Amino acid sequence: MNAAPLSSLPTPCLLLDEARMRRNVARMAGHVHGLGPALRPHVKTGKSIPIALAMCGGAPGPITVSTLAEAEACFAAGFRDVLYAVGLPPNKLPAVQALRARGCDLIVLVDNVDAARAIAACRTAIPTLLEIDSDDHRAGVRPGAAELLAIAAVLRDGAELRGVLTHAGGSYDCRTAAELTAMAAQERAAVVAAAERLRAAGHRCPVVSIGSTPTATFARDLRGVTEVRVGVYVFMDLVMAGLGVCSLDDLALSVLVSVIGHQRDKHWLVTDGGWMALSRDRGTSGHVHDRAYGLVCDASGRPLGDLVVAQTNQEHGLIARADGAPFDLNRFPVGTLLRVLPIHACATAAQHEGYHVLHGDAVSAWWPRCRGW
Ligand SMILES: Cc1ncc(COP(=O)(O)O)c(C=O)c1O
């Protein structure tokens, strides 16, 4: 594809600054490898083969997926070592078995005896991780819970207990570097304790898997951990910037929108970038800098002070100053192109079919996203 100017794109559309993405990938790889574990990037943020390859250093490597559709797409592109990191219900077992029969080393996840029984009943030694709850955030069993050993005992007969996994999603609710550092230590301590308990009971537990972008970034000691799963670091977003995980200059994703009108008495610019293009994520609502539905930049990606997308309808975005104060609307005539930095990159990217890949201000490629479950 020949490089094309931004003005040739339909709006709204998704832009990806490839240089920033590669810088984010290299920084996280250096940090994690420096602490010892392997990286098993989570491809759920990008859901795109060129991005998955970039996260693995250029060639297929171990990855994490959030849907079997991602597993299928990545397997077709040459990835073999794939962890499906959402608890497995029995109705997905036929699809898991089919992928494994075709040569994909698909690993699955459970946190209850019922799901473990269904996997064990297949009698095909499906490699299975046991999900540990390290922060009371979502799923998983506590490292000291009776279920831990009960699930392992069920898996022993018919499946293969590959190890333990946790995701400290509670890190997104931290507010200070000290809290994030403590959450990273808590994540490691919980999963290592679970692994030790399983080993003491006679189980093999080769894999000890952790990961969220905030905890991985703030981790200082990963002894006992074998792999780190990180996803949103590839693009970064305003939630990560608000947590101090990155700076605004690291944000690789933006949504290109056009000004379609003005509401002068209300001090609003009206654009064609509503929630269909941005998502409705309000992840910065508790932050010092609440960016509403996104921070507004000029067409080159430079933030325009504190202009934010203050409100969204399906296909309309209303841009205002974060404090509601007047600003010079005449600087933005109808047709002006603006870029909106995402609150939560995974949610914003999910609204689009693919990425217009940017080098500087020119578009050099189109990378499709994988969809569905
Ligand atoms: C199981 C699991 N592992 C890893 C991740 C990666 O987290 P992050 O996007 O913060 O890097 C997620 C994200 O939701 C997840 O659900």
The ligand as an SDF file (V2000), in Angstrom:
LIG
                    3D

 16 16  0  0  0  0  0  0  0  0999 V2000
   -6.7850  -13.5010   32.1500 C   0  0  0  0  0  0  0  0  0  0  0  0
   -6.1170  -12.2490   31.7070 C   0  0  0  0  0  0  0  0  0  0  0  0
   -4.7930  -12.2100   31.6330 N   0  0  0  0  0  0  0  0  0  0  0  0
   -4.1190  -11.1080   31.2510 C   0  0  0  0  0  0  0  0  0  0  0  0
   -4.7950   -9.9510   30.9100 C   0  0  0  0  0  0  0  0  0  0  0  0
   -3.9990   -8.7580   30.4570 C   0  0  0  0  0  0  0  0  0  0  0  0
   -4.2570   -7.6090   31.2320 O   0  0  0  0  0  0  0  0  0  0  0  0
   -3.7950   -6.1980   30.6850 P   0  0  0  0  0  0  0  0  0  0  0  0
   -4.6020   -5.8760   29.4990 O   0  0  0  0  0  0  0  0  0  0  0  0
   -3.9700   -5.2480   31.8320 O   0  0  0  0  0  0  0  0  0  0  0  0
   -2.3510   -6.3400   30.3320 O   0  0  0  0  0  0  0  0  0  0  0  0
   -6.1990   -9.9490   30.9880 C   0  0  0  0  0  0  0  0  0  0  0  0
   -6.9550   -8.7520   30.6580 C   0  0  0  0  0  0  0  0  0  0  0  0
   -8.1400   -8.6280   30.8430 O   0  0  0  0  0  0  0  0  0  0  0  0
   -6.8760  -11.1190   31.3900 C   0  0  0  0  0  0  0  0  0  0  0  0
   -8.2200  -11.1830   31.4550 O   0  0  0  0  0  0  0  0  0  0  0  0
  1  2  1  0
  2  3  1  0
  2 15  2  0
  3  4  2  0
  4  5  1  0
  5  6  1  0
  5 12  2  0
  6  7  1  0
  7  8  1  0
  8  9  2  0
  8 10  1  0
  8 11  1  0
 12 13  1  0
 12 15  1  0
 13 14  2  0
 15 16  1  0
M  END
$$$$
